[in-house]
Amino acid sequence: MDALGWFVTAIAILLTGISKAGLGGALGGLAVPFMSMWIPPRDAVAVVLPILIVMDMVGIRVWHGKADRGDLRHLIPAALLGIGAGTLLFGVLSDRMVKLVLGLIALAFVADRLLRRRTEAAAPGERPRALPFAWLCGAGAGFTSTLAHAGGPPIMAYLLSRGLPKERFVATSVFFFTAINLAKLPFYLGIGLFSRDTLLMSAMLLPLVPVGVWLGLRLLRRIPERPFFLFATWALALSGVKLLWDGLGG
């Protein structure tokens, strides 16, 4: 990559760290699309995975004991199925088609949330688990995360539907992605994604991890709960628009 490519990639990695630590993964899918403007998507995916795993290791120390275990018991097994399907289709299924479907799902959920805001304001608080929706979102996150580390929208859609407090929202997201990123590692090794060059690029970008995580934690402490969820909803909308644009060949 040239100097501009490294600069844009560094910003994307910082935003990923901020997102994973403080925003529940709202902006966590930026790194691969940005890097793919300079290097092949398969290489971008391979570069980003070790960085995500290090971020996850930091995150679980911060959020230990705060995740919703009941949600994780359904989301993680579903995600493993999605990872298996994504690995089988890696390099076969069009990236454009995956982005198109994911963008439509994200925007449909945002529209649903905006329509329901008055109802939720009248009856605030945590809502019951919808197990079919949990399995659908978990499998979708595992599938799209395998192809492009873009599992944020399905998980955000599910966690926002639950009405969890913001700390439990972020903690559950952190533990979920820790599990699936570690699960992706043997699959990536099996299909030969890693190379000396991708591992070297990962190592050069790793110093940005603690900076992004620290900024994310500070941001989370400063945002009240209502603006946090409003931001998360609009971040999901923006990610849906970007995915839809990419899927349509914009």
Salt bridges, closest charged atoms under 4 A:
ASP56 OD1 - LYS20 NZ 2.86
ASP68 OD1 - ARG129 NH2 2.83
ASP68 OD2 - ARG162 NH2 3.17
ASP68 OD2 - ARG168 NH1 2.67
ASP71 OD1 - ARG129 NE 2.91
ASP71 OD2 - ARG162 NE 3.06
ASP112 OD1 - ARG116 NE 3.01
GLU120 OE1 - ARG113 NH1 3.33
GLU120 OE2 - ARG127 NH2 3.76
GLU126 OE2 - ARG162 NH2 3.16
GLU126 OE1 - ARG168 NH2 2.55
ASP246 OD2 - LYS242 NZ 2.59
